[in-house]
């Protein structure tokens, strides 16, 4: 029996490859409203009678709702099967697990590729600029639809961690535990700079056409690939790159004195760029990186990060990785200090990994133990 | 009286805005030969009667020969007037200073924009792939032309430091002192990765046309600007970016919820990209980054960096900056250890600076003191 077949057979709201069109309107931080709001999502496990075992998993920039199920485009297994599944810390036998494609993305939730009801054409760059908080508001609408009043926990890594942190600030009574992995309370100047490079790479591609490329059957794939390559470097540690590739040559004995991918790391990066464009929309990349750059939890609370957490009674757990230079441990410490200042209960651990920011997506037994321990302690 | 007028009036080899066409052939590491070899250069000061006061300054990736004289395109003062000039550590009153545009560049020395004598057309991507050692060989040819038999010192930061390190390995008896600032003995996987992003950004620009854009009057400026933006982030420290820009908005009170450069750091980066393309050739960027990626001094000496320095009797001085994450202090230490193993005399200092890799181009009184002390000790 597959994870979800029991409930899938009785209630079409639950299961794999679900999507819902909610009338909204969703009021956005920009002042604009969005209607309708499409949300594509996956659920695993069953909501218990008390409604007390729901866990929302929030995905990262280029992630998706297929946290523990096969990706429909790539055919690859879910992106977090190491942490989510039977016998794993987030377990459909015990938890009712929800993961939704974020607003602005391109795997079924409303985003720039969606049809603008006002014109019948794709929104493209007429889609409203969104924020991390807007993504969270859309998730809350989905939970209403699913009949989930309160989350046992909200969990996320990277941009997913940003959403997890925003949850108790917008819905202080609606979440009992918050688990934030390899994340930050605000995007730094360097974070913004890397994203801006990516956006400029996309917008410099003549096939971007100001965002109106959907009808052409073409897309700014070259620009998007460059954006992905630049970002991908930030996901890996210098030591990890050296360990994995060093200066090893790619399937050749000697340098070619040309511009082919002589080095394995070049070949690897090109592959990352090329494979990414098959599964991701360039305009979505623009919108989601913008949301991340706008993200600054303290700014949204009169400059006080502690104030953001003054209303919630949720328990917090933060995990960072020692080689993560995108959202380094110091950023997690800032959050921990603010939570202490707000009188919240928080545990924090920095884990050792050679893999940099991407460590949370890789085999990390220590991380799994921390997740498992925290979730059980919060039950 | 300007710095150079005394000699400029008597010998046309010396002075500002000089260039020479040498017949060559220059035998390159790739096996190809280059003929003729154009070298554009600047000299400051006068070679003394003993010929013992010559200092060669080697420039960085996007640097040029205008180390202490006005740039002909931008009109800006020389890029290292903080260290080179009357009363400065490298002083035309005491030293005969030479700085040449590196082979492969675009400020007058032979590079992809030069005319291929075989076709009468620009080389473009038919220019041979060059190495850091090839750049040094061209510099040695220039010194022959100038009648400089031995260098009192070779000095360089970043890619200039690579050339400075290669000098005593190719010409062990021709250099008495080697000063290497913010540099490395090899390009790491992460270094290569960032360069590959830049190259892909250029090559993805349809206006690159496989390198044959010179006749069109057009150029892949959008791709080159993205390449520059990505590289520029690596020249600055995270702390420096935060101090300089943080999340400050650019000439506005609030976020615009759009894709303009809301943040100062975005505006700054865009400016860096746009202004760079006015003074630099995209194909040169491809060739020089390739040379840097190929650079691995140990690899050229049977895997032993110490062996690279076994023949020279030069004295060495290395300077690194604590916030430089492009060529961090650890890379300088590797060189220092190898020099010790080779029995060479070497001094090393890590300087504190908030400015990352770019620190060597900025106001750095500590660096000036170290340069001055080292050069005087070697006299």
HADDOCK unambig.tbl for C-alpha pairs under 7 A between the chains (distance, minus, plus):
assign (segid A and resid 30 and name CA) (segid B and resid 257 and name CA) 6.06 0.50 0.50
assign (segid A and resid 129 and name CA) (segid B and resid 257 and name CA) 5.40 0.50 0.50
assign (segid A and resid 129 and name CA) (segid B and resid 258 and name CA) 6.19 0.50 0.50
assign (segid A and resid 188 and name CA) (segid B and resid 242 and name CA) 6.81 0.50 0.50
assign (segid A and resid 188 and name CA) (segid B and resid 246 and name CA) 6.49 0.50 0.50
assign (segid A and resid 188 and name CA) (segid B and resid 247 and name CA) 6.75 0.50 0.50
assign (segid A and resid 189 and name CA) (segid B and resid 241 and name CA) 5.82 0.50 0.50
assign (segid A and resid 189 and name CA) (segid B and resid 242 and name CA) 5.50 0.50 0.50
assign (segid A and resid 189 and name CA) (segid B and resid 245 and name CA) 6.47 0.50 0.50
assign (segid A and resid 189 and name CA) (segid B and resid 246 and name CA) 5.10 0.50 0.50
assign (segid A and resid 189 and name CA) (segid B and resid 247 and name CA) 5.98 0.50 0.50
assign (segid A and resid 189 and name CA) (segid B and resid 265 and name CA) 6.33 0.50 0.50
assign (segid A and resid 190 and name CA) (segid B and resid 238 and name CA) 5.74 0.50 0.50
assign (segid A and resid 190 and name CA) (segid B and resid 241 and name CA) 6.37 0.50 0.50
assign (segid A and resid 193 and name CA) (segid B and resid 265 and name CA) 6.39 0.50 0.50
assign (segid A and resid 193 and name CA) (segid B and resid 266 and name CA) 6.16 0.50 0.50
assign (segid A and resid 196 and name CA) (segid B and resid 266 and name CA) 6.21 0.50 0.50
assign (segid A and resid 197 and name CA) (segid B and resid 226 and name CA) 6.19 0.50 0.50
assign (segid A and resid 197 and name CA) (segid B and resid 229 and name CA) 6.17 0.50 0.50
assign (segid A and resid 197 and name CA) (segid B and resid 230 and name CA) 6.06 0.50 0.50
assign (segid A and resid 200 and name CA) (segid B and resid 226 and name CA) 6.57 0.50 0.50
assign (segid A and resid 201 and name CA) (segid B and resid 226 and name CA) 5.95 0.50 0.50
assign (segid A and resid 204 and name CA) (segid B and resid 222 and name CA) 5.72 0.50 0.50
assign (segid A and resid 205 and name CA) (segid B and resid 205 and name CA) 6.74 0.50 0.50
assign (segid A and resid 222 and name CA) (segid B and resid 204 and name CA) 5.72 0.50 0.50
assign (segid A and resid 226 and name CA) (segid B and resid 197 and name CA) 6.19 0.50 0.50
assign (segid A and resid 226 and name CA) (segid B and resid 200 and name CA) 6.57 0.50 0.50
assign (segid A and resid 226 and name CA) (segid B and resid 201 and name CA) 5.95 0.50 0.50
assign (segid A and resid 229 and name CA) (segid B and resid 197 and name CA) 6.17 0.50 0.50
assign (segid A and resid 230 and name CA) (segid B and resid 197 and name CA) 6.05 0.50 0.50
assign (segid A and resid 238 and name CA) (segid B and resid 190 and name CA) 5.74 0.50 0.50
assign (segid A and resid 241 and name CA) (segid B and resid 189 and name CA) 5.83 0.50 0.50
assign (segid A and resid 241 and name CA) (segid B and resid 190 and name CA) 6.38 0.50 0.50
assign (segid A and resid 242 and name CA) (segid B and resid 188 and name CA) 6.81 0.50 0.50
assign (segid A and resid 242 and name CA) (segid B and resid 189 and name CA) 5.50 0.50 0.50
assign (segid A and resid 245 and name CA) (segid B and resid 189 and name CA) 6.47 0.50 0.50
assign (segid A and resid 246 and name CA) (segid B and resid 188 and name CA) 6.49 0.50 0.50
assign (segid A and resid 246 and name CA) (segid B and resid 189 and name CA) 5.10 0.50 0.50
assign (segid A and resid 247 and name CA) (segid B and resid 188 and name CA) 6.75 0.50 0.50
assign (segid A and resid 247 and name CA) (segid B and resid 189 and name CA) 5.97 0.50 0.50
assign (segid A and resid 257 and name CA) (segid B and resid 30 and name CA) 6.06 0.50 0.50
assign (segid A and resid 257 and name CA) (segid B and resid 129 and name CA) 5.39 0.50 0.50
assign (segid A and resid 258 and name CA) (segid B and resid 129 and name CA) 6.19 0.50 0.50
assign (segid A and resid 265 and name CA) (segid B and resid 189 and name CA) 6.33 0.50 0.50
assign (segid A and resid 265 and name CA) (segid B and resid 193 and name CA) 6.39 0.50 0.50
assign (segid A and resid 266 and name CA) (segid B and resid 193 and name CA) 6.16 0.50 0.50
assign (segid A and resid 266 and name CA) (segid B and resid 196 and name CA) 6.22 0.50 0.50
